[in-house]
Amino acid sequence: MNRKKIWMVLLLVLATTAGAYAQGNGMAGINEATKMVTSYFDPGTKLIYAVGAVVGLIGGIKVYNKFASGDPDTSKTAASWFGACIFLIVAATILRSFFL
């Protein structure tokens, strides 16, 4: 046999044995991915709470400006901003409890 054929046989044997060692049920990878994804929920929930607080402050300022200017549409604006804040807080809490 020439050297090319010997190298090809060696590479073929190496490739088949490496494939045999790489096989598995993949549970370790799935568990690691699950742990990584669930580790993002605490910072994500806190971020959503912070966004809700900022939206609440902006909404409060807008409602106060409408109230101070005598706009008759103040109650609808206040209800929509308050509803947005409640939605953010409830959505973050439900998503956290649903996935954890």
BELCORFEN-V234966 format. One record per pair of residues at least 24 apart in sequence whose ideal C-beta (glycine too) atoms are under 8 Angstrom apart, sorted by the first residue. I is the first residue (numbers start at 0). J is the second residue. If there is no record, write none. Layout:
i->[I/I]
j->[J/J]
//
This chain:
i->[37/37/40/40/40/40/43/44/44/44/44/47/47/47/47/48/48/48/50/51/51/51/51/54/54/54/54/55/55/55/58/58]
j->[98/99/94/95/98/99/91/91/92/94/95/87/88/90/91/87/88/91/87/84/87/88/91/80/83/84/87/80/81/84/83/84]
//
